[in-house]
Amino acid sequence: MFDLGQVVATPGVLQAVSRSEIQGFLYQHCHGNWGIVSPEDAEENWFALHNGFRIFSAYCSSMGVQVWVITEADRSCTTVLLPEEY
């Protein structure tokens, strides 16, 4: 649905979550499955998708680790991180 740009992941998320799970989260993110965000955040993502704003998704790994995925408004970069790293 949109370009991820350069994809980066923080050291914390790389230690806590497998790379294959991270790839799965990125796939879901760029295909409009925003994960476990609130209905308001999901609605904001749809607005952002069509109007050029930041897109935010949240997922839970198989080990129960929450992961955030944020694509910048200009679609130049997508960051995968733990909430506490924000």
Buried (B, 14 or more C-beta within 10 A) or exposed (E): EBEBBEBEBBEBBBEBBEEEBBEBBBEBBBEBEBBEBEEEBBEBBEEBBEEEBEBBBBBEBEEEBBBBBBBBEEBEEBBBBBEEEE
